[in-house]
Amino acid sequence: MTSPAPAIAVVLQASGPNALGIIRSLGREGVPVMATDHDPRAMGLRSRHAAEVVLPDPVRDPGAFVEQLAVLGGSLAARGVLFPTHDEAIQAIGPHEARLREWFDMPWSPWGHLRPYLDKSAQHAAARRIGFPVPATVEPADEDDVAAAAAALRFPVILKPRLDPAGFKRAFGRQVLQADDPDELRRRWHGAAAHQPQVCEVIPGGDDALWTLGSYRDAAGRPLASFTGRKLRQWPPGFGTARAAEAWWDPGLARRCHALLDEMGFHGISQVEVKRDPRDGRDYLIEVNPRSWLWISLATEVGVNIPLAAYLDAVGAPRTWPEGHRSDVRWVLSARHLPATAAEVRGRRWARAAAASTLRPPVVDGVLSVADPLPGMGQVRRIMRRRAS
């Protein structure tokens, strides 16, 4: 009698280091992995650890994405376990999850429970209910509210989308818009009002004050795998995505962030990002990402394989990782970090020491790998083409 085929991990929107980290974390453990993206050149599709499948773009055509995902599910030799890497895939799948469960396991909260928490207003409300610090925030509905916000908040402030951060970034080329005075706030709000932005006070401190709890929690809310660390550098600086980060176990941060996820009743992989305020030492909520995050591979590197925790739980073989992990290990995206660092340190001696600290061993790259070279080779070729054009 033959054993049933193992479930297949299906990684959605496999275009970046986030997806590549999931693919490698699972593939190196012998899990069969399928990488999917609308772009056949996506880096995750080049990994030796995954079979490649091209699916429609859930951003441009969510209906076609769901239809082709169902077709893929019907063709699999075993059940699939879905791993979304961006909110767009979750939003496309959510209304159709009952249908897709015929072929796929989805180790995250049901759509009816998860959907409200894609709105940052609901995240803030949950935080306030348990006394978790939140930056002073106003959600303007009209110009009068904007004027009230200008009078009530300390500048600088940022306008941050409550929903659809990817759409906001496509519209403005950045994740948030900063306003340094009331006039600039009014101008920014007029341009961004369609995105229903929050207006939030900026918590002081550098990129290295941004801390993360990354975890997988089962359907009962039990944390099976937990990781903490912080960003070291972002691109662009201040309000961007990580180009260098560091693993550092902080049990107090983990406890506080899990209390917030308890309040939200959260199941699945998530990133809780906070900013540590130098004025009072408290951690202020930035956001909860209800999925994997860009530098999830660092968690695996220090012994906390969060994608594997989700996979094993989905297939009925749950495993709990011990609390705590190695600290003082760094993660970089060399292709982004090194050129940006070179520009920052030019002529500034203090910046050289800060930059060197981000590359102090042990350090791992989020893309480049001798054991899995094709994603990195593709990344280098793309960068060279852009510079030559």
N, C-alpha and C positions, 0 to 999 in steps of 0.2 A: 504494500500500500504506500503510495507516494504522499509526501507531505504537501499541504497546500502551499502555493506560491506566496512569498512574503509580500506584504502591502508595499505599494510603490509611493514614495514621497514625490509629490508633484509641486514644484516650486514655480510660483506665478510671478510674472514680470521680472525675469532673471537678468536684468540689464546692468546691475551694479554690485558693489562689494557686499551689500546686504545679502543678496541672493547667493552670491558666490560663497559667502561664509556658511550659509545653510547647506548648500550643496556639498561642500568639503566636509563639514561637520558630520553629515550623515553618510556620505560616500565612503569616508575613511573607516567607518564602523561597519561597512558591508551592507548598508541599506540601499536597495535599488532606488535610484533617483532619476526623475524626468525633469528637465529644465524647459520652461516655456516662456516665450516672449513673441511680440509681434515683429521684432527686428531679428532677422536670421544671423546678424553679426553680434548680437548681445553677448557679453562676456560669459554669462552663465552657461550659454549653449556651447561654449568652447571647452568647458571643463571635461577632463577625462573621467570624472566621477558621475557624469549624467548623460542620459540620452536626450536628444534635442527635439523639440516640437515647436512649430510656429503656430501661435494662436492670434486672433484679432486683438487689437488694442482696446482694453477695457475703458480707456479714456474717451477715445473717438467713437467707438461702437460697442457699448457694453452689452447690447442684445446679442450681437454676433459672437462676442466673447463667451457669453454664457452658453449659446447654442453649440459652439465648437468645443467648449469644455465638456458638455454633455456627450457629444460624439466621441471625444477622447475617452471619457469614462467608460462608455459602452464597449470600447475597443481593448481595454486593459485586460491582461490575463489575471489580475488580482485587484482587490480594492485599492483605491488611491487614498493618500492622506495629503490634504491641501496645505500649502505653506504660502500665504499671501505675504508679499514684501512691501506693498503700498496700500494706502486706504482705498484707491480706486477699485482694486480687485475685490476687496471686502464689500464695498458698496454695490458692485455689480452682482456679486453672488448672493448677498443678503436676501433680497426678495424672492430668490429662487432656491433657497437652501433646501427646502423640503424635497424638491425634485432632484437636486444634485446629490442628496444623501443616498440615493439608490446606488451610486458608484463610489462616492467619496466620504471619508471621515473628515470632519472639520473640528479640530481641537481648539475651539474658541467659543465664546458665549453666543447663544442663539441671537439672531438678528433683532428680534423684538427687544431683547435686553441690551444688546450692544449699541444699537443705532443711536439712542439718545446721547451716549457718551462720545460719539464722534464730534459732537458739539462741545467746544471748550467751555461754554456756559455751564453745562451739566457737570463737567469735571470740576470747575470752580465751586459749584454748589455743593458737591460731595465733599470737597476739601473743607469748606467753611463749616459744614455740619460737624466735623470732628476736630475743628480747630487747627487744621493744617494750614500754614501760612500761604497766602495768595497775594501777589502784587496788587496794590490799589488799582481797581479796574472799573471802567464805565463802558456801557454798551449803548452808544447813541442810536436813537431812532430818527432824529432830525437835527436841524441846525441849533435849536434851543438846547438840546442835549449836549451837543458839541461845545457850546458856550459854557454850559454848566461844568463839563469835564475840564475845560481849560481853567476854570476858576478853582476846581476842587483838587486837581492833580498837580504833582510836582514834575516839572520838565527836567530832562527830556522824557517823552513818552513814545510808545510805539503803537502802531495800528496793526493788529494781528487778526487774521481771518478766524472766525469761529468754526467755520466749515470749509471744506474744499481747499486746503492749503496748497495743493498742487495747482489748482486753477488760479489761485492768487499769485503763485510764483510765475505761472505762464504769462499772466497779465502784466506783472510789474518787474519780472526778472530778479526778484528777491523774496525772501520769506516773510519779512515784515517791512513796514515803512516807519521811519523815525521822524518825529517832529520835535524841534527844539524850542518852539514858542507858540503862542496861541494862533498867530496868523498862519504859520506853517501847518498847524494841526487842522485848521479849517480847509486849507487847500488840499491837504492829503485826504481828508475825509470825503470831500466832494469827489475825488477821483476813485476812491475805494468803497463808497457807500453801498454799491451793489453787492459787495462781498460780506456785508454785515460785520464789519470788524469790531473787535474789542479795542478799547484804548486803555493801555496799561502803563503804569509807571515803570521805568527802567530800573531794575535792581543793579546797583553798582558792582564793579568787579570785572575781572578779565574773563577770557574764555575758560581759563582753568578753574573758575568758580562754578562751572556747570557740571553737576554730578548726576549720575544715573543709577537707578535700580533696574536691571534687566532680569526678567524671570519667566518661568512657566508655572502656572497654577492650574490644578485640575478642576473638574466640574464642581467639586465641593469647596473650592477655594483654597485648597492646601498647596503651599509652595513646594514644588518638587525640585526646582533648581533656581538658585538666586545668585546674582552677580552684581557687584557695585564697582564703579569706576568714575572717572571724570574726563572731560575733554581737556586737551592741552592747547590746541589751536583749532580755529575754524576758518573756513573760506566761504564768503568773505568774513573778515574778523568781526566779532561782535554778535552778528545774527546770521549764521551760516550753518554749514554742515561740517562735521569733524574731518580734519585732515591729519590730526594726531590726537591720541587718547591714551589713557593709562588705567590699568587695572589696580584698584586699591580697595580692599575689603573694609567696609564701614558698617558694622552690625547695627549701629543706631539708625543710620540712614535706611538700611534694609527694613528694620522694624517699623519705622514711621511710614515708609512708602507702602509696605504691605498693609498697614492699617487703612490707608487710602483705598487700595485695591479691595480690601474687605468691604469697605463702605460702598464701593461701586459694584460689589458682587461679581468681580471680574474672573473670568476663566480664559486661559490662553497665554500666549507669549505677549509680553508688553515691555515697554520702556517707560518708566516714570522719570522725567527729567526735572531737576530742581536747580535753583541758583543759590549758592551760599552767600548770604549778605554779610560783608565785612563789618557792617555797623552793629549788628546784633548776633551774628553767628548762626542765625536761623536759616533753614532751607525753604525757599519760596517756590511754589509750584510753577513750572514753566508749562508743561503739558504731559498728558499720558498718551503715548502712541500705542494703540491696541494691536500691535504686531511686532515683528522683529525690527531692529534698528541697524544703522549703517555699519557699526563696528561690533556686531554680535560675535564675529569670529574671535575677538579677544577673549570673550568668556570661555569659549572652547579651549583656547590656548592655555588658560590658567586652570583648567580642570572642571569647568562647569558647562557641559554640553547641553545647552538649552534646546536646540532643535531635536536632539535625540530624546530628551525628556518628553517633548510634545509627541513625537512619533511613538515612543513606547507606550505612553498613556493611551494614545488613539487606538493602538492594536491590542490593548488589554493586557499589557505587560509592564505596568508602571514601575518606575524606579525613582528613588529619592536621592539626590546628591547631598552630601553632608554640608552643613552651613559653614561658610568660610572658604576662602581660596587664596592662592598666591597673590601677592601684591607686587608693586614696583616692576611691572612688565608693560612695555609700551607698544602701541599699534600705530602705524602710519600708512598713509596713501602716498608713497614716494613720488608718484607722477604729479601729484598736486602739491604735496608738502614741500618738496625740495625747491622747485622754482619759486614758490611763494616765500619760502624762508630766505632764499638768496636775495630777493627784492627787499625784504624787511631788514636784513642785517647790514645792507650796504652802507658803510660809513658809520654804523652805530655799534660801538663796542658792547654796550649793555645787552643789545639784542642778540649778539653772537652767543653769549653764555646761555641766554634763555632758549635759543634755538638748539644749541648743543644738548640741552637737557632733554629735549623731546626725542633725541636719537640715541640716548644713552642705553647701552645694552642692559638687559635683553630687550630686543625690539623685533617686532614681526610686521610684515607688510600685509595689507588687506587684499592685495591682488597678486603681486609678484610672488611666484613660487617655483622652485626648481622641480618639485614633484608634480606640479600641475601647471606647465608653462604657457599653454596656449592663451588663456585669458590675459595674462600679462603682456604677451607678445602682441596681441591684438590691441591692447590699450596703448602700447608704445607706438604702434603704427598709426593709430588714430591721432595721437598727439603730434607726431611728425608731419602728418598730412596737413593738420590745421596750421602748424607753424610755417609750412611751405606755401600755403595758399595766401 
